[in-house]
Amino acid sequence: MTPKMISNAASSSSNTRGSLGTTNGRMDFVTLGRAPMRFGLGTRRITSTDLQIAEANDELLTADVPEPVGVASDVSLLRGFNATIPSSEKGKSRRRQTRNVDAPHMNLKKLGMNARGLLAEGEEEREHEHESASDDDVVVVKSRKGRRGRRTRESLGASVALGKDELRRQQKEILRDKENIYVRRALMHNEIAEITHKIDALDAIRAQLEADLLKLKEDELELDDELEGVRERVDFEESVTSARRIDQSSRRRKGPAFLPSEHDELPPGVAFLTLPASSQNAPLIALDFSEPYGTLVSAAAEDGSDGDPAPRVWDMLAVEEIGRLRGHSGTVRALQVEEHVCLTGGEDGAVRVWDLRRVGETDAEIVSLADISEEGDEEGSIRANGGVRVEPDGPCARVLEGHSKAVTALYFEENCLVTGAADKTLRQWDLTTGQCVMSMDILWAIAHAPSASVSASGYLPGTASAIGNFAFPMPPRADNSWDMYQDFVGGVQFWGYGLVSGSGDGAVRMWDMRTGQAHRTLLGHTAPATCLQFDQLHVISGSLDKSIRIWDIRTGGIMETIKFDHGVTALQFDSRKIVATSGENGVKIYNRTTRQLSTLLTNGHTRPAERLRYMDRYLATGGMDSTVKIWAL
């Protein structure tokens, strides 16, 4: 040890003693107790956290360490390291050299290129692979011609017999290499499993984001519907005048429906109210309401001599029946309610206009002019088209006569009404004057349709579908009941000058109300079309062929077909959903965004539902069980 090193060691020793707080080189216990405790060469003070860790050493040592599960249970950190370091390949290279039968060349060309600095990278790597060969592999090979032996490199497996020790060493190396392969395989499987879990997590996140996008789209459509409803209400308020007339209406109304605050608390998809539609258990045929918790009108089939087929009028806010609409001589087959105005079409071929505000008052007797001579007409009577006398004090404001058979479909807006009947005609009426302004013959449209269109329908071609009384056997419902379907006109609706009708031949026809001509026929249904609705772009129709078809008005083609297990009897749609009844106890709801079909069953009908009408989140349905169910959507 040099003198300089000795002096350095002495100075470091003195500095260490000075760090303990002594000034004279001596250290006593009093000074040590007052000075901060320091250990070693560091200057960090001992804190309470360090003391807590020191006190918890025994507890930490006795704690149970959880064992790894799965692949990690057989793999340690050291084994994984040994299996992946490059030195694990040296034994394999050495064994490959010992088993090589051909003696390696001297590679004079490579040595010359190396001397010139021209050795390639790939050749340099191969050179490193052979560096692990030991001197034991160098043997003497004698010349066959008796020349002096020369020392060269030859494979041990070619001329030297391997000993037991060498074989045991190679066996151990092979076993160790197999273990390393097992460890590396386990590590790779673990990484693959981790990547799979990450992919699954990303797929779940993507599915959630897609669901959120669909929800945003539905919210946007709902806001569009609400905005359209507000605009319609604004237009209605601006167009109200003091003159007495039929109020404006729109079957395409979508809102806003100002529901009571309690309605929002109701669980969706549950029927919360049940109304008796008939005292004789007659199936419900038609229903409609003015607004949620407003006035509802329901009509049931006539059942026996004691059954009263007169439609019932309900006050939905008070949940009570306020009266009947008596006047038709038979069952009411179709009806529509707008504000306080109700139009009904019956089996007697007449259409009656009712003022619901007068329901419940003393009903005036309604008689036909066939029983009253012209001299007996009273001064205060009102003559409607065809000879019907109506007392001005009764709820029936007008009777429209013209059809020769039962009226099975009707639709009105403002002062224009279109009706369809079993006499296979459509009629357009002016509600202000009560006059029939146009008649459209479906038989004529069938007979004069293009031949390609008639044959393409595949259902009762030509006029065969309209010969005699129309009757079509309905497919069995879910309870195996069935009837003969006799409504040749299943549904009508117009918008502006465009009129759409669905008829018993399975065709959906588009008419021009200015000329009364059918300018397009939508073919695809193979059974009578029972219901329909359309907007600016689409016509949606339901049929007894167990399907709902969505048509593109611009091209006349089918955009989508929705299949059911039973015949479709009623539908209504908006931009987000299609609500339909299809021969089952439940009500079907088709989501137009996600294309998923769901069913409303909770507290629902006990027999198949037949009719429906909804507005916003308020749905009314009528079924074969003679009840009207009110649902929260």
C-alpha positions as CSV (number, residue, x, y, z in Angstrom):
1,M,0.0,0.0,0.0
2,T,1.5,3.3,-1.0
3,P,1.8,6.3,1.3
4,K,-0.8,8.2,-0.7
5,M,-3.4,5.5,-0.3
6,I,-2.7,5.3,3.5
7,S,-3.3,9.0,3.9
8,N,-6.6,8.9,1.9
9,A,-7.9,6.0,4.0
10,A,-7.0,8.0,7.2
11,S,-8.8,11.1,5.9
12,S,-12.0,9.2,5.0
13,S,-12.0,7.6,8.5
14,S,-11.8,10.9,10.2
15,N,-14.7,12.3,8.0
16,T,-16.8,9.4,9.0
17,R,-16.3,10.0,12.7
18,G,-17.0,13.6,12.2
19,S,-20.4,12.9,10.6
20,L,-21.6,11.4,13.9
21,G,-21.5,14.8,15.5
22,T,-18.2,14.7,17.6
23,T,-15.8,17.6,17.7
24,N,-12.8,16.2,19.5
25,G,-12.6,12.8,17.9
26,R,-14.2,11.0,21.0
27,M,-17.7,9.7,20.8
28,D,-19.7,9.1,24.0
29,F,-23.2,7.8,24.5
30,V,-24.6,11.1,25.6
31,T,-23.5,12.8,22.4
32,L,-24.8,9.8,20.4
33,G,-28.2,10.0,22.0
34,R,-28.6,13.7,21.3
35,A,-27.3,13.6,17.7
36,P,-29.5,12.4,14.8
37,M,-28.9,8.8,14.0
38,R,-27.1,8.2,10.7
39,F,-25.8,4.9,9.4
40,G,-23.1,4.4,6.8
41,L,-21.8,7.1,4.5
42,G,-25.3,8.5,3.6
43,T,-26.9,11.6,5.1
44,R,-30.6,10.5,5.0
45,R,-32.2,10.5,8.5
46,I,-34.2,7.5,9.8
47,T,-37.9,8.3,9.7
48,S,-41.0,6.8,11.3
49,T,-41.8,5.1,8.1
50,D,-38.5,3.2,8.2
51,L,-39.3,2.2,11.8
52,Q,-42.7,0.9,10.8
53,I,-41.2,-1.2,8.1
54,A,-38.7,-2.6,10.4
55,E,-41.4,-3.4,13.0
56,A,-43.5,-5.1,10.3
57,N,-40.6,-7.4,9.1
58,D,-41.8,-10.4,11.1
59,E,-45.4,-10.0,9.8
60,L,-44.3,-9.6,6.2
61,L,-42.0,-12.7,6.5
62,T,-44.8,-14.8,7.8
63,A,-47.4,-13.7,5.3
64,D,-48.5,-16.2,2.6
65,V,-47.3,-15.3,-0.9
66,P,-49.9,-16.3,-3.5
67,E,-48.7,-19.0,-5.9
68,P,-48.9,-18.2,-9.6
69,V,-51.7,-19.8,-11.6
70,G,-51.6,-21.3,-15.1
71,V,-48.5,-21.1,-17.2
72,A,-46.7,-18.8,-14.8
73,S,-46.7,-21.6,-12.1
74,D,-44.0,-23.5,-14.1
75,V,-41.9,-20.6,-15.2
76,S,-39.5,-18.7,-13.0
77,L,-37.7,-15.5,-13.7
78,L,-34.3,-17.2,-13.7
79,R,-35.5,-20.0,-16.0
80,G,-37.0,-17.5,-18.4
81,F,-33.7,-15.5,-18.5
82,N,-31.6,-18.6,-19.0
83,A,-33.9,-19.7,-21.8
84,T,-33.6,-16.5,-23.8
85,I,-30.0,-15.5,-23.4
86,P,-27.8,-16.2,-26.5
87,S,-25.4,-18.5,-24.6
88,S,-28.1,-21.1,-24.5
89,E,-27.3,-21.8,-28.2
90,K,-23.6,-22.6,-27.7
91,G,-24.2,-26.2,-26.6
92,K,-26.3,-26.8,-29.7
93,S,-23.5,-25.4,-32.0
94,R,-20.9,-27.5,-30.3
95,R,-22.9,-30.7,-30.7
96,R,-23.6,-29.9,-34.3
97,Q,-19.8,-29.7,-34.9
98,T,-19.1,-33.0,-33.2
99,R,-21.8,-34.7,-35.2
100,N,-20.6,-33.3,-38.5
101,V,-19.2,-36.1,-40.6
102,D,-17.5,-33.9,-43.2
103,A,-14.3,-32.2,-42.1
104,P,-14.5,-28.5,-42.4
105,H,-12.3,-26.7,-44.9
106,M,-9.5,-24.3,-44.0
107,N,-11.3,-21.4,-45.6
108,L,-8.2,-19.9,-47.0
109,K,-10.3,-17.6,-49.2
110,K,-12.0,-16.2,-46.1
111,L,-8.7,-15.7,-44.3
112,G,-7.4,-13.8,-47.3
113,M,-10.5,-11.6,-47.5
114,N,-10.3,-11.0,-43.7
115,A,-6.7,-9.8,-44.1
116,R,-7.9,-7.3,-46.7
117,G,-10.8,-6.1,-44.6
118,L,-13.4,-7.5,-47.0
119,L,-15.2,-10.0,-44.7
120,A,-18.9,-9.8,-45.2
121,E,-21.3,-9.5,-42.2
122,G,-23.1,-12.7,-42.8
123,E,-19.8,-14.6,-43.0
124,E,-18.6,-12.9,-39.9
125,E,-21.7,-14.2,-38.0
126,R,-21.1,-17.7,-39.2
127,E,-17.5,-17.3,-38.0
128,H,-18.7,-16.5,-34.5
129,E,-20.8,-19.6,-34.5
130,H,-17.7,-21.8,-34.7
131,E,-15.7,-20.0,-32.1
132,S,-17.2,-22.2,-29.4
133,A,-15.2,-25.2,-30.7
134,S,-12.6,-26.2,-28.1
135,D,-9.1,-27.4,-28.7
136,D,-10.2,-30.9,-27.9
137,D,-11.8,-31.0,-31.3
138,V,-8.4,-30.6,-33.0
139,V,-7.0,-34.0,-34.0
140,V,-4.2,-35.2,-36.2
141,V,-5.1,-36.7,-39.5
142,K,-2.4,-38.8,-41.2
143,S,-1.8,-38.7,-44.9
144,R,-2.7,-41.8,-46.9
145,K,0.7,-41.6,-48.9
146,G,2.8,-41.9,-45.8
147,R,3.7,-38.2,-45.5
148,R,4.2,-36.5,-42.2
149,G,1.1,-36.0,-40.3
150,R,-0.3,-32.5,-40.3
151,R,-2.4,-31.0,-37.7
152,T,-5.9,-29.9,-38.9
153,R,-9.4,-29.5,-37.6
154,E,-11.8,-32.4,-38.1
155,S,-15.1,-33.4,-36.6
156,L,-14.9,-35.6,-33.5
157,G,-17.7,-37.7,-34.9
158,A,-15.7,-38.5,-37.9
159,S,-12.5,-40.0,-36.4
160,V,-12.6,-39.9,-32.6
161,A,-14.8,-42.1,-30.5
162,L,-16.7,-40.1,-27.9
163,G,-16.3,-41.1,-24.3
164,K,-19.1,-41.7,-21.7
165,D,-18.4,-38.4,-20.0
166,E,-18.8,-36.5,-23.3
167,L,-22.1,-38.4,-24.1
168,R,-23.4,-37.7,-20.6
169,R,-22.5,-34.0,-21.0
170,Q,-24.3,-33.9,-24.3
171,Q,-27.3,-35.7,-22.8
172,K,-27.5,-33.1,-20.0
173,E,-27.2,-30.3,-22.5
174,I,-30.0,-31.7,-24.7
175,L,-32.3,-32.1,-21.6
176,R,-31.5,-28.5,-20.6
177,D,-32.2,-27.3,-24.1
178,K,-35.6,-29.1,-24.1
179,E,-36.4,-27.4,-20.8
180,N,-35.4,-24.1,-22.3
181,I,-37.7,-24.8,-25.3
182,Y,-40.6,-25.6,-22.9
183,V,-40.0,-22.4,-21.0
184,R,-39.9,-20.3,-24.1
185,R,-43.0,-22.0,-25.4
186,A,-44.8,-21.2,-22.1
187,L,-43.7,-17.6,-22.3
188,M,-45.0,-17.3,-25.9
189,H,-48.3,-18.9,-25.0
190,N,-48.6,-16.4,-22.1
191,E,-47.9,-13.5,-24.5
192,I,-50.5,-14.9,-27.0
193,A,-53.1,-15.2,-24.2
194,E,-52.4,-11.6,-23.1
195,I,-52.7,-10.4,-26.7
196,T,-56.0,-12.3,-27.0
197,H,-57.3,-10.7,-23.8
198,K,-56.4,-7.3,-25.1
199,I,-58.2,-8.0,-28.4
200,D,-61.3,-9.1,-26.6
201,A,-61.2,-6.0,-24.4
202,L,-60.8,-3.8,-27.5
203,D,-63.7,-5.6,-29.2
204,A,-65.9,-5.0,-26.2
205,I,-65.0,-1.3,-26.2
206,R,-65.8,-1.1,-29.9
207,A,-69.2,-2.9,-29.4
208,Q,-70.0,-0.4,-26.6
209,L,-69.0,2.5,-28.8
210,E,-71.2,1.2,-31.7
211,A,-74.1,0.9,-29.3
212,D,-73.6,4.4,-28.1
213,L,-73.6,5.6,-31.8
214,L,-76.9,3.8,-32.4
215,K,-78.3,5.5,-29.2
216,L,-77.1,8.9,-30.5
217,K,-78.8,8.2,-33.8
218,E,-82.1,7.3,-32.1
219,D,-81.9,10.5,-30.0
220,E,-81.3,12.5,-33.1
221,L,-84.3,11.0,-34.8
222,E,-86.4,11.6,-31.7
223,L,-85.4,15.3,-31.7
224,D,-86.3,15.5,-35.4
225,D,-89.7,14.1,-34.7
226,E,-90.3,16.5,-31.8
227,L,-89.2,19.4,-34.0
228,E,-91.6,18.4,-36.7
229,G,-94.4,18.1,-34.2
230,V,-93.7,21.5,-32.8
231,R,-93.7,23.0,-36.3
232,E,-97.0,21.3,-37.1
233,R,-98.5,22.7,-33.9
234,V,-97.2,26.2,-34.8
235,D,-98.8,25.9,-38.2
236,F,-102.0,24.7,-36.7
237,E,-102.2,27.6,-34.2
238,E,-101.5,30.1,-37.0
239,S,-104.3,28.6,-39.2
240,V,-107.0,28.6,-36.6
241,T,-109.9,30.9,-37.6
242,S,-113.2,31.8,-36.0
243,A,-115.1,30.0,-38.8
244,R,-116.6,26.6,-37.9
245,R,-114.9,23.8,-39.8
246,I,-113.4,20.4,-39.4
247,D,-110.2,20.7,-37.4
248,Q,-106.9,19.9,-39.1
249,S,-105.5,16.4,-38.6
250,S,-102.5,14.4,-39.4
251,R,-102.1,10.7,-39.1
252,R,-98.3,11.3,-39.4
253,R,-98.2,13.3,-36.2
254,K,-95.3,12.3,-34.0
255,G,-95.5,14.8,-31.2
256,P,-94.9,16.6,-29.1
257,A,-97.4,14.7,-27.0
258,F,-97.6,16.5,-23.7
259,L,-98.0,13.6,-21.3
260,P,-98.6,13.9,-17.5
261,S,-95.5,13.8,-15.4
262,E,-96.6,10.4,-13.9
263,H,-96.3,8.8,-17.4
264,D,-92.6,9.2,-17.4
265,E,-92.4,7.1,-14.2
266,L,-94.1,4.1,-15.7
267,P,-91.9,1.2,-16.8
268,P,-91.6,0.9,-20.6
269,G,-93.1,-2.1,-22.3
270,V,-95.8,-2.6,-19.6
271,A,-99.6,-2.4,-20.1
272,F,-100.8,-0.2,-17.2
273,L,-104.5,0.1,-18.0
274,T,-107.2,-2.3,-19.3
275,L,-110.6,-1.2,-20.7
276,P,-113.5,-3.5,-21.5
277,A,-114.3,-3.2,-25.2
278,S,-117.4,-5.4,-25.3
279,S,-119.8,-6.9,-22.8
280,Q,-120.3,-10.0,-24.9
281,N,-116.6,-10.9,-25.4
282,A,-116.6,-9.8,-29.0
283,P,-113.3,-9.1,-30.7
284,L,-112.2,-5.5,-31.1
285,I,-112.3,-4.3,-34.7
286,A,-111.1,-0.7,-34.7
287,L,-109.8,1.9,-32.2
288,D,-108.2,5.4,-32.2
289,F,-107.6,8.2,-29.8
290,S,-107.2,12.0,-30.1
291,E,-104.1,12.4,-27.9
292,P,-102.5,10.6,-24.9
293,Y,-104.9,10.7,-22.0
294,G,-107.5,12.3,-24.2
295,T,-110.6,10.7,-25.9
296,L,-110.5,7.1,-27.1
297,V,-113.0,5.4,-29.4
298,S,-113.2,1.6,-29.7
299,A,-115.5,-0.5,-31.9
300,A,-116.1,-4.2,-31.3
301,A,-117.9,-6.8,-33.5
302,E,-121.6,-7.5,-32.9
303,D,-122.0,-10.6,-30.8
304,G,-125.6,-12.0,-30.6
305,S,-128.9,-10.2,-30.3
306,D,-127.9,-8.6,-27.0
307,G,-124.6,-7.2,-28.2
308,D,-124.5,-3.5,-29.0
309,P,-122.0,-2.8,-31.8
310,A,-122.1,1.0,-31.2
311,P,-118.5,2.3,-30.6
312,R,-117.6,3.3,-27.1
313,V,-116.2,6.7,-26.2
314,W,-113.7,6.9,-23.3
315,D,-112.3,9.7,-21.3
316,M,-108.8,8.4,-20.7
317,L,-107.8,11.0,-18.1
318,A,-110.7,10.0,-15.9
319,V,-110.7,6.4,-17.2
320,E,-114.4,6.2,-17.7
321,E,-116.8,5.6,-20.5
322,I,-118.7,8.7,-21.4
323,G,-121.1,7.4,-24.1
324,R,-121.8,5.5,-27.3
325,L,-121.9,6.5,-31.0
326,R,-125.2,5.0,-32.0
327,G,-126.4,5.4,-35.6
328,H,-124.9,2.6,-37.8
329,S,-127.2,-0.3,-38.5
330,G,-124.3,-2.7,-38.3
331,T,-120.8,-3.1,-36.9
332,V,-118.3,-0.3,-37.3
333,R,-115.4,-1.5,-39.4
334,A,-113.1,1.5,-39.5
335,L,-112.8,4.8,-37.6
336,Q,-110.4,7.7,-37.1
337,V,-110.3,10.4,-34.3
338,E,-108.7,13.8,-34.7
339,E,-109.2,16.3,-31.8
340,H,-112.9,16.2,-31.0
341,V,-114.0,14.9,-34.5
342,C,-114.5,11.2,-35.2
343,L,-115.4,9.5,-38.5
344,T,-116.7,6.0,-38.6
345,G,-117.4,3.6,-41.5
346,G,-119.8,0.7,-41.0
347,E,-121.2,-2.4,-42.5
348,D,-124.2,-0.4,-43.7
349,G,-121.9,1.4,-46.2
350,A,-122.3,4.8,-44.5
351,V,-119.7,7.1,-43.1
352,R,-120.7,9.2,-40.1
353,V,-119.1,12.4,-38.8
354,W,-119.3,12.7,-35.0
355,D,-118.7,15.6,-32.7
356,L,-117.2,14.0,-29.6
357,R,-117.9,17.0,-27.4
358,R,-121.6,16.2,-27.6
359,V,-121.3,12.6,-26.7
360,G,-123.3,11.9,-23.5
361,E,-126.0,14.4,-24.2
362,T,-129.5,13.4,-25.2
363,D,-129.0,11.7,-28.6
364,A,-131.4,12.9,-31.3
365,E,-133.0,10.2,-33.4
366,I,-131.4,9.7,-36.8
367,V,-133.8,8.5,-39.5
368,S,-133.4,7.9,-43.2
369,L,-135.2,10.1,-45.7
370,A,-136.6,6.9,-47.3
371,D,-139.1,6.8,-44.4
372,I,-139.9,10.4,-44.6
373,S,-141.6,12.2,-47.4
374,E,-140.3,15.4,-48.8
375,E,-143.3,17.2,-47.3
376,G,-142.4,16.0,-43.9
377,D,-138.9,17.5,-43.9
378,E,-138.5,19.8,-41.0
379,E,-137.0,23.2,-41.4
380,G,-134.1,22.6,-39.1
381,S,-132.9,19.4,-40.7
382,I,-129.6,19.1,-42.7
383,R,-129.6,17.2,-46.0
384,A,-126.4,15.4,-46.7
385,N,-125.3,13.6,-49.8
386,G,-127.6,10.7,-50.6
387,G,-130.6,11.7,-48.4
388,V,-129.8,11.5,-44.7
389,R,-131.5,13.6,-42.1
390,V,-129.5,14.5,-39.0
391,E,-130.7,16.4,-36.0
392,P,-128.3,19.4,-35.4
393,D,-128.4,18.8,-31.6
394,G,-127.0,15.2,-31.8
395,P,-123.4,14.1,-31.7
396,C,-123.6,13.0,-35.4
397,A,-122.9,16.0,-37.6
398,R,-123.2,14.3,-41.0
399,V,-123.8,11.1,-42.8
400,L,-122.1,10.3,-46.1
401,E,-123.7,7.6,-48.2
402,G,-122.5,6.2,-51.5
403,H,-120.9,2.8,-51.0
404,S,-123.0,-0.2,-51.6
405,K,-121.1,-2.5,-49.2
406,A,-119.3,-2.2,-45.9
407,V,-116.7,0.6,-45.5
408,T,-113.5,-1.2,-44.3
409,A,-111.0,1.7,-44.5
410,L,-111.0,5.4,-44.2
411,Y,-108.6,8.3,-43.8
412,F,-109.2,12.1,-43.6
413,E,-107.1,15.2,-43.3
414,E,-108.6,18.7,-43.0
415,N,-111.7,18.6,-45.2
416,C,-110.8,15.8,-47.5
417,L,-111.8,12.2,-46.8
418,V,-111.0,8.9,-48.7
419,T,-112.9,5.7,-48.0
420,G,-112.4,2.1,-49.2
421,A,-115.2,-0.4,-49.2
422,A,-116.1,-4.0,-49.9
423,D,-117.7,-2.9,-53.2
424,K,-114.1,-2.6,-54.4
425,T,-114.1,1.1,-54.9
426,L,-112.4,4.1,-53.4
427,R,-114.2,7.4,-52.9
428,Q,-113.0,10.9,-52.2
429,W,-115.3,13.2,-50.2
430,D,-115.5,16.9,-49.4
431,L,-116.3,17.1,-45.7
432,T,-117.4,20.7,-46.1
433,T,-120.2,20.0,-48.5
434,G,-120.6,16.2,-47.9
435,Q,-120.3,15.5,-51.6
436,C,-118.4,12.6,-53.2
437,V,-116.0,14.3,-55.6
438,M,-114.3,11.2,-57.2
439,S,-114.7,7.5,-57.3
440,M,-111.8,5.1,-58.1
441,D,-112.6,1.6,-59.2
442,I,-110.1,-1.0,-58.2
443,L,-111.6,-3.6,-60.6
444,W,-110.9,-1.2,-63.5
445,A,-107.3,-0.7,-62.2
446,I,-106.8,-4.5,-62.1
447,A,-108.2,-5.1,-65.5
448,H,-106.2,-2.3,-67.1
449,A,-102.9,-2.9,-65.4
450,P,-99.9,-3.8,-67.5
451,S,-99.7,-7.5,-68.2
452,A,-96.3,-7.9,-66.8
453,S,-97.4,-6.3,-63.5
454,V,-100.5,-8.6,-63.2
455,S,-98.6,-11.8,-63.8
456,A,-95.7,-10.7,-61.5
457,S,-97.9,-10.6,-58.5
458,G,-98.3,-14.3,-58.4
459,Y,-101.7,-14.0,-56.5
460,L,-105.1,-14.1,-58.2
461,P,-104.0,-12.6,-61.6
462,G,-106.4,-10.4,-63.5
463,T,-109.9,-9.8,-62.2
464,A,-110.3,-13.2,-60.7
465,S,-109.6,-11.8,-57.2
466,A,-112.6,-9.5,-57.4
467,I,-115.3,-11.8,-58.8
468,G,-118.2,-12.2,-56.4
469,N,-117.9,-11.6,-52.7
470,F,-114.3,-11.5,-51.6
471,A,-113.2,-13.9,-48.9
472,F,-109.8,-15.1,-47.9
473,P,-109.0,-17.7,-45.2
474,M,-106.7,-16.1,-42.7
475,P,-103.6,-18.1,-41.6
476,P,-104.1,-19.5,-38.1
477,R,-103.2,-17.2,-35.2
478,A,-101.1,-18.2,-32.3
479,D,-104.1,-19.7,-30.5
480,N,-105.0,-21.7,-33.7
481,S,-108.1,-19.5,-34.3
482,W,-108.8,-18.2,-37.8
483,D,-111.5,-16.3,-39.7
484,M,-112.5,-15.5,-43.3
485,Y,-110.9,-12.2,-44.2
486,Q,-113.5,-10.1,-46.2
487,D,-112.0,-6.6,-46.2
488,F,-111.1,-6.1,-49.9
489,V,-109.6,-2.7,-49.1
490,G,-107.3,-3.1,-46.1
491,G,-106.0,0.4,-45.7
492,V,-105.9,3.8,-47.4
493,Q,-103.8,7.0,-46.8
494,F,-103.1,10.1,-48.8
495,W,-100.7,13.0,-48.6
496,G,-101.3,15.9,-50.9
497,Y,-102.4,14.5,-54.2
498,G,-100.8,11.1,-53.6
499,L,-103.1,8.2,-52.5
500,V,-101.9,4.7,-51.5
501,S,-104.3,1.7,-51.0
502,G,-103.8,-1.9,-50.1
503,S,-106.3,-4.4,-51.4
504,G,-107.3,-8.1,-51.3
505,D,-105.3,-9.0,-54.4
506,G,-102.1,-8.3,-52.4
507,A,-101.2,-5.2,-54.4
508,V,-100.3,-1.8,-53.0
509,R,-101.5,0.9,-55.5
510,M,-100.5,4.5,-55.8
511,W,-103.2,6.8,-57.1
512,D,-103.3,10.4,-58.4
513,M,-106.2,12.0,-56.7
514,R,-106.4,14.7,-59.4
515,T,-107.1,12.2,-62.2
516,G,-108.3,9.1,-60.2
517,Q,-105.8,6.9,-62.1
518,A,-103.5,4.3,-60.5
519,H,-100.1,5.2,-61.8
520,R,-98.0,2.6,-60.0
521,T,-98.6,-0.8,-58.5
522,L,-96.2,-2.3,-55.9
523,L,-96.2,-6.0,-56.2
524,G,-94.7,-8.4,-53.7
525,H,-97.3,-9.6,-51.2
526,T,-98.8,-13.0,-51.8
527,A,-101.9,-12.5,-49.6
528,P,-104.3,-9.6,-49.0
529,A,-102.7,-6.3,-47.8
530,T,-104.4,-5.6,-44.5
531,C,-102.7,-2.3,-43.4
532,L,-100.3,0.4,-44.6
533,Q,-98.8,3.8,-43.9
534,F,-96.4,6.0,-45.9
535,D,-94.3,9.1,-45.6
536,Q,-92.1,11.2,-48.0
537,L,-89.8,8.3,-48.9
538,H,-91.3,4.9,-47.9
539,V,-94.5,2.9,-48.0
540,I,-94.8,0.2,-45.3
541,S,-97.4,-2.4,-45.8
542,G,-98.5,-5.5,-43.8
543,S,-100.2,-8.6,-45.2
544,L,-101.6,-11.9,-44.3
545,D,-98.6,-13.5,-46.0
546,K,-96.9,-13.0,-42.6
547,S,-94.6,-10.1,-43.7
548,I,-94.2,-6.4,-43.5
549,R,-92.6,-4.9,-46.6
550,I,-90.8,-1.5,-46.8
551,W,-91.1,0.1,-50.3
552,D,-89.1,2.9,-51.8
553,I,-91.5,5.3,-53.3
554,R,-88.9,6.7,-55.7
555,T,-88.1,3.4,-57.3
556,G,-91.0,1.2,-56.4
557,G,-88.7,-1.5,-55.1
558,I,-88.7,-3.4,-51.9
559,M,-86.1,-2.1,-49.5
560,E,-86.7,-4.6,-46.6
561,T,-88.9,-7.5,-45.7
562,I,-89.7,-8.3,-42.1
563,K,-91.0,-11.9,-41.5
564,F,-93.4,-12.9,-38.8
565,D,-94.9,-16.2,-37.7
566,H,-98.5,-15.2,-38.3
567,G,-100.5,-12.7,-40.5
568,V,-100.0,-9.0,-39.9
569,T,-103.3,-7.1,-39.1
570,A,-102.2,-3.6,-38.1
571,L,-99.1,-1.4,-38.1
572,Q,-97.8,2.1,-37.5
573,F,-94.3,3.5,-37.8
574,D,-92.1,6.5,-37.4
575,S,-88.5,7.1,-38.2
576,R,-87.2,4.9,-35.4
577,K,-89.6,1.9,-35.1
578,I,-92.4,-0.1,-36.5
579,V,-95.2,-1.3,-34.2
580,A,-97.3,-4.1,-35.4
581,T,-99.8,-6.8,-34.4
582,S,-99.3,-10.2,-36.0
583,G,-101.7,-12.8,-34.6
584,E,-100.0,-13.1,-31.2
585,N,-100.8,-12.0,-27.7
586,G,-97.8,-9.7,-27.7
587,V,-97.2,-6.5,-29.7
588,K,-94.2,-6.5,-32.0
589,I,-91.8,-3.6,-32.1
590,Y,-89.2,-3.5,-34.9
591,N,-86.2,-1.1,-34.3
592,R,-85.4,0.4,-37.7
593,T,-82.0,1.5,-36.5
594,T,-80.7,-1.8,-35.1
595,R,-83.1,-4.0,-37.1
596,Q,-84.0,-6.0,-33.9
597,L,-87.5,-7.3,-33.2
598,S,-88.9,-7.3,-29.7
599,T,-92.3,-8.2,-28.1
600,L,-94.5,-6.4,-25.5
601,L,-96.1,-9.0,-23.3
602,T,-96.1,-7.8,-19.7
603,N,-99.7,-7.5,-18.5
604,G,-100.8,-7.7,-22.1
605,H,-103.7,-9.4,-24.0
606,T,-104.8,-13.0,-23.2
607,R,-105.7,-13.6,-26.9
608,P,-104.1,-12.3,-30.1
609,A,-103.9,-8.5,-30.5
610,E,-105.6,-7.2,-33.7
611,R,-105.5,-3.3,-33.7
612,L,-103.2,-0.6,-32.4
613,R,-102.5,3.1,-32.4
614,Y,-99.7,5.0,-30.7
615,M,-98.4,8.5,-30.2
616,D,-95.1,9.3,-28.6
617,R,-94.8,6.9,-25.6
618,Y,-98.5,6.1,-25.4
619,L,-99.8,3.0,-27.1
620,A,-103.4,1.6,-27.3
621,T,-104.0,-1.9,-28.6
622,G,-107.2,-4.0,-29.0
623,G,-107.4,-7.8,-29.2
624,M,-109.6,-10.8,-29.5
625,D,-110.0,-10.9,-25.7
626,S,-112.5,-7.9,-26.0
627,T,-110.2,-5.5,-24.1
628,V,-108.2,-2.4,-24.9
629,K,-104.7,-2.2,-23.3
630,I,-102.9,1.0,-22.7
631,W,-99.1,0.7,-22.8
632,A,-96.1,2.9,-21.9
633,L,-93.4,2.7,-24.6
